[in-house]
Amino acid sequence: MSQCANPCRGQAMVEYLVLCAVVAAVFGLGLGFGSHNSMVGMWMHALSAFFLRFSFALSLPT
């Protein structure tokens, strides 16, 4: 029976899958998509505020 030269191959993929599962679970707990009390609502509000301020800064004359 031959052994792999590098036994840790593929470990990064497992770590990424675990991280994605945790993030999906955290976002999945906030089921109220429209309210600002949920995790998804706060994330959407933060992104919209960021892009609003970013586009305003881009529109300023130089």
VOPAGU-2260 file (C-alpha; in pm, 1 decimal, decimal comma):
REM VOPAGU-2260
SITE   aa  ch    i         X         Y         Z
SITE  MET   A    0       0,0       0,0       0,0
SITE  SER   A    1     148,2     337,1     -98,7
SITE  GLN   A    2     112,2     645,6     114,7
SITE  CYS   A    3      65,4    1002,9      -7,0
SITE  ALA   A    4     370,1    1222,4       3,3
SITE  ASN   A    5     160,9    1507,0     142,5
SITE  PRO   A    6    -112,3    1386,7     381,3
SITE  CYS   A    7    -261,8    1737,2     416,9
SITE  ARG   A    8    -375,6    1763,9      54,8
SITE  GLY   A    9    -727,7    1895,3      21,0
SITE  GLN   A   10    -742,3    2038,9     370,1
SITE  ALA   A   11    -797,4    2395,4     244,0
SITE  MET   A   12   -1112,4    2290,4      57,4
SITE  VAL   A   13   -1257,7    2143,0     375,6
SITE  GLU   A   14   -1174,9    2460,1     566,8
SITE  TYR   A   15   -1342,9    2677,0     301,1
SITE  LEU   A   16   -1652,3    2456,9     306,7
SITE  VAL   A   17   -1673,4    2477,5     686,3
SITE  LEU   A   18   -1631,7    2855,7     674,7
SITE  CYS   A   19   -1900,6    2890,0     407,5
SITE  ALA   A   20   -2134,5    2666,7     608,3
SITE  VAL   A   21   -2084,2    2879,6     919,9
SITE  VAL   A   22   -2145,4    3203,4     728,8
SITE  ALA   A   23   -2456,3    3056,4     565,8
SITE  ALA   A   24   -2585,1    2942,3     906,0
SITE  VAL   A   25   -2528,3    3285,5    1059,6
SITE  PHE   A   26   -2709,0    3458,5     774,1
SITE  GLY   A   27   -2977,9    3192,4     778,1
SITE  LEU   A   28   -3065,0    3265,8    1140,2
SITE  GLY   A   29   -3185,9    3613,7    1046,1
SITE  LEU   A   30   -3499,6    3515,8     860,4
SITE  GLY   A   31   -3664,8    3859,1     861,4
SITE  PHE   A   32   -3525,7    3981,4     531,0
SITE  GLY   A   33   -3709,4    4314,0     533,3
SITE  SER   A   34   -3650,4    4429,3     889,1
SITE  HIS   A   35   -3334,0    4600,2    1007,9
SITE  ASN   A   36   -3318,6    4370,1    1312,0
SITE  SER   A   37   -3210,7    4067,5    1112,8
SITE  MET   A   38   -2854,1    3995,0    1009,6
SITE  VAL   A   39   -2941,6    4007,5     640,4
SITE  GLY   A   40   -3129,5    4336,2     683,5
SITE  MET   A   41   -2837,6    4497,1     866,0
SITE  TRP   A   42   -2594,8    4372,0     599,7
SITE  MET   A   43   -2810,0    4510,0     317,3
SITE  HIS   A   44   -2847,9    4843,7     497,3
SITE  ALA   A   45   -2471,6    4868,8     553,3
SITE  LEU   A   46   -2397,4    4791,9     187,9
SITE  SER   A   47   -2650,5    5044,0      60,5
SITE  ALA   A   48   -2514,2    5313,5     294,4
SITE  PHE   A   49   -2159,2    5237,6     179,3
SITE  PHE   A   50   -2245,0    5259,3    -190,4
SITE  LEU   A   51   -2448,0    5576,6    -133,6
SITE  ARG   A   52   -2151,2    5745,9      34,5
SITE  PHE   A   53   -1905,7    5604,4    -216,5
SITE  SER   A   54   -2103,5    5728,9    -516,1
SITE  PHE   A   55   -2138,9    6070,6    -351,7
SITE  ALA   A   56   -1762,7    6089,3    -301,2
SITE  LEU   A   57   -1706,2    5995,7    -665,9
SITE  SER   A   58   -1942,1    6267,6    -784,8
SITE  LEU   A   59   -1753,9    6546,2    -604,6
SITE  PRO   A   60   -1549,5    6771,9    -831,3
SITE  THR   A   61   -1176,3    6724,7    -814,1
